[in-house]
Structure formats: C-alpha cells, structure tokens
Amino acid sequence: MSLNIQFYLLTHTILYGIFLGLCFDTLDMFSQRVKKKICRDALIILYWSMQLPLAVLFFHRINRGEFQSYLLIFVLLGGLVYFKIFKKKYIKEMKTLIEVCLQVYQWIKKVLNILIFKPILFIFRIIFDIIVLPKKFFRKKQSDTDQEKSQQDGKIQSH
C-alpha cells in the first residue's frame, strides 16, 4: 500500500469519525425534545442501525471492503477530535439555525394566515351571512306576523 493511499485512508476515516460525532450530536439535540425515554432509546437504536450500513459502505468504498483495526482507531480519533474541538461551536451554530428556522416557520405561518386563511374565512362568513341571515330575518318577520294575527284573532273573538 502506497503512502498516498495510506494518507487517503487516514484522512477519510478521521473525517468519518467527525461525521459520526456531528450526526450523534444532531440526534442528541432533537432527542432531548422527546419526552419518553423509550422513544429516545428507539431513536438512538435507529441512529446506530442506520450508521452501521453507512460505515460498511464507507469502508467498502475507501478500502475495497477491508476493515483493518487501525481504521477503527482513526474513526475513534476523528470522533475525539470532533468532541474536543468542534462540539461547542457546532451546538451553538445548530441552536442558532434551529431558532432561525422556527422564526421563519412562524413568519410563514402568519403570512399564510393573513393572505390565505383569513380571506377564505371572510368569504365563507359573507356567504353564510347572505344565505342564513335572510332566512332568520324572514322567519322572525313571519313569526311576528303570526303573533300579530293571533293577537288580532284574540281581539276579534273578544268582541
């Protein structure tokens, strides 16, 4: 194995370790929002069950499917590099990104409410008023006329 290939393997396995750390912290940030412990555990199991095939594909691609023990050491080294150097900055940036995404979501929700939902509700309210209110008005007038007739009938009978 040439020196170039060894350097290629070294850098890629360290980068893969950093990638695993990034993915795990992302999962951890989102799993903290899950209330039930069993759901969090299920998420972690799902994460590792997805990472295992990715690791197999990764090692197959960079080393023709051969897994040597020093590659595991370099993956662990990459994870250690991530946790010692990049973790705090990544979490800070990720929280900022989540806040921005939530603000954009709230803004889109308000815009949709103002531009789509409120006009539709307004149209339905107008249609409702056009259809239902005249019926109520005519029923009321009809009941008023019925009362007047009964009062007149009462006056006529008393005479």
Phi and psi in degrees as a GROMACS rama.xvg file:
@    title "Ramachandran Plot"
@    xaxis  label "Phi"
@    yaxis  label "Psi"
@TYPE xy
-76.417  166.161  SER-2
-65.4982  -36.9055  LEU-3
-62.1104  -43.1259  ASN-4
-66.1567  -41.2059  ILE-5
-63.3514  -40.9786  GLN-6
-65.5315  -40.3642  PHE-7
-59.141  -47.0513  TYR-8
-63.1567  -43.2598  LEU-9
-60.2124  -52.081  LEU-10
-66.1351  -41.3181  THR-11
-69.7151  -36.168  HIS-12
-72.1654  -35.5969  THR-13
-65.7012  -42.4604  ILE-14
-64.0707  -34.9468  LEU-15
-67.0829  -37.2702  TYR-16
-63.2486  -40.2676  GLY-17
-64.2465  -41.6549  ILE-18
-60.0177  -43.2095  PHE-19
-61.35  -41.1041  LEU-20
-63.5098  -44.186  GLY-21
-59.4255  -47.7895  LEU-22
-62.7879  -41.679  CYS-23
-66.973  -39.8978  PHE-24
-66.891  -36.4497  ASP-25
-62.9011  -45.9983  THR-26
-59.8645  -43.1053  LEU-27
-62.3868  -40.3996  ASP-28
-63.6073  -40.9744  MET-29
-79.6902  -30.1459  PHE-30
-75.2634  -18.8724  SER-31
-65.6848  -24.6818  GLN-32
-78.4523  -15.0515  ARG-33
-82.5288  128.672  VAL-34
-77.2768  -42.1613  LYS-35
-83.6285  133.414  LYS-36
-64.3036  -36.4481  LYS-37
-65.0239  -34.699  ILE-38
-69.1651  -39.4563  CYS-39
-63.2762  -43.6672  ARG-40
-62.5481  -39.2139  ASP-41
-64.3158  -38.3126  ALA-42
-63.5318  -41.199  LEU-43
-66.0989  -42.3258  ILE-44
-62.4807  -42.0009  ILE-45
-63.2212  -40.7787  LEU-46
-58.427  -50.9646  TYR-47
-70.2154  -30.4501  TRP-48
-70.9274  -22.1561  SER-49
-86.1326  -32.9351  MET-50
-72.1273  -31.6049  GLN-51
-61.3098  -50.3425  LEU-52
-63.2006  -34.3487  PRO-53
-63.5157  -39.7903  LEU-54
-65.664  -41.3736  ALA-55
-62.2201  -44.5321  VAL-56
-63.3696  -40.1514  LEU-57
-61.511  -49.9537  PHE-58
-69.2651  -31.4819  PHE-59
-65.5095  -38.7387  HIS-60
-73.3134  -42.2494  ARG-61
-87.4236  -22.6085  ILE-62
-134.802  25.3595  ASN-63
53.2253  37.4804  ARG-64
83.2319  -3.98643  GLY-65
-83.484  132.549  GLU-66
-115.286  114.6  PHE-67
-108.412  151.338  GLN-68
-62.2505  -31.8002  SER-69
-68.7374  -22.7199  TYR-70
-66.5065  -39.0424  LEU-71
-63.116  -39.6929  LEU-72
-62.0712  -41.0867  ILE-73
-70.8123  -33.6016  PHE-74
-63.83  -45.4677  VAL-75
-62.6057  -38.1357  LEU-76
-63.0388  -42.0543  LEU-77
-62.1477  -41.7694  GLY-78
-62.7462  -41.3257  GLY-79
-63.7572  -42.189  LEU-80
-59.4889  -45.1712  VAL-81
-60.6576  -51.3789  TYR-82
-65.428  -30.4889  PHE-83
-86.2245  -33.7412  LYS-84
-107.204  -46.9629  ILE-85
-99.9292  -15.0365  PHE-86
-59.6295  -51.2457  LYS-87
-61.4711  -43.9988  LYS-88
-66.4942  -41.042  LYS-89
-63.7343  -43.9934  TYR-90
-64.7625  -40.4344  ILE-91
-62.0302  -47.0152  LYS-92
-65.4449  -37.8182  GLU-93
-66.9392  -41.2485  MET-94
-63.4528  -40.0948  LYS-95
-62.4885  -43.9551  THR-96
-62.6993  -40.9592  LEU-97
-63.9427  -42.6802  ILE-98
-61.7143  -44.0687  GLU-99
-62.5057  -43.9467  VAL-100
-62.259  -40.669  CYS-101
-65.3332  -39.9018  LEU-102
-66.1024  -40.8142  GLN-103
-63.2645  -42.2336  VAL-104
-59.5975  -46.4081  TYR-105
-62.8988  -40.1778  GLN-106
-64.4679  -45.7059  TRP-107
-61.776  -40.0787  ILE-108
-61.6748  -43.3262  LYS-109
-65.0721  -43.7397  LYS-110
-62.5982  -45.5168  VAL-111
-61.6399  -39.3325  LEU-112
-63.2266  -44.899  ASN-113
-72.775  -42.9875  ILE-114
-87.469  -23.8721  LEU-115
-119.271  -57.7342  ILE-116
-69.7579  -45.57  PHE-117
-64.4465  -43.1995  LYS-118
-62.2196  -38.3984  PRO-119
-64.5566  -44.1807  ILE-120
-62.8401  -37.9045  LEU-121
-63.1587  -44.8627  PHE-122
-61.8395  -45.5453  ILE-123
-62.1365  -38.3993  PHE-124
-65.1543  -41.2932  ARG-125
-63.7409  -46.0963  ILE-126
-60.9686  -42.7469  ILE-127
-60.4846  -45.7059  PHE-128
-64.4221  -38.1577  ASP-129
-67.5292  -38.8051  ILE-130
-84.8212  -46.2031  ILE-131
-85.9002  -41.8076  VAL-132
-63.0628  -43.0604  LEU-133
-59.7502  -36.7349  PRO-134
-62.0937  -44.5733  LYS-135
-64.226  -41.2543  LYS-136
-64.0313  -45.0544  PHE-137
-68.2778  -36.9652  PHE-138
-62.8876  -41.034  ARG-139
-65.4692  -45.2785  LYS-140
-63.3456  -39.6702  LYS-141
-63.9929  -43.1756  GLN-142
-67.9842  -33.2893  SER-143
-64.4921  -43.6538  ASP-144
-66.5992  -36.0283  THR-145
-63.0949  -40.7697  ASP-146
-65.4729  -42.0418  GLN-147
-62.815  -40.7826  GLU-148
-62.9814  -42.4815  LYS-149
-68.0083  -34.9669  SER-150
-66.9335  -41.5016  GLN-151
-65.6283  -39.9487  GLN-152
-62.1007  -38.4227  ASP-153
-65.8516  -38.0151  GLY-154
-69.3782  -39.733  LYS-155
-65.9453  -41.4918  ILE-156
-69.9857  -32.2927  GLN-157
-74.249  -21.8848  SER-158
